[in-house]
Amino acid sequence: MPKFIIVLFLLSFSLSAQEKVMDNIPNKNITIEQLDEMFSNIAEQGQWDLSQPLLWGYFFTDNDLNKLELAMPKIQAMGYSVVGIFQAEKEDVNEPDLFFLHVEKPEIHDSKSLDKRNDEFYIFAYQNGLDSYDGMDVGPVAQ
C-alpha cells in the first residue's frame, strides 16, 4: 500500500476517533484543539504560572431557575463553590429568561485535564436536565 494512502487512512482514522469522542459526550462543543489554543495563548502572555492552581470558573445554563438551584448542592458535593446564579440580559423583552449558574474551584489544568473536566460537566448538565454546560473561564487565585 503506498505511503500516501496509509497516511490518509491514519489521518481519517484520527479525525473519526475525535468525532467519536465528541459524539459520546452529550452537547459537547468545546474541542481539545480549542483548549490547546487557549493554553498556548495563556503561556504566551506569561501572566499566570500554569503549574500553579488558578481559579477556574464553570457555567451552566437553563431557562428554569429551579433546575439550577437543584443542581447547586450536587455540584457543591463535588468540591465546587457556588459563585451565584445570574439572569442573562435580554435584547427583547419577549425572549425567555436565561439563567447562569457560576461555580468555581482552584485547580491546575492542562488542555487534556480541562477537556476531561469539561466532559464531566457536559455529562452533569445532561444528567440533571440542564439546558447546557456553557464553558469556563480562568483567572488568578485571590491572595
Disulfide bonds with the S-S distance in Angstrom:
none
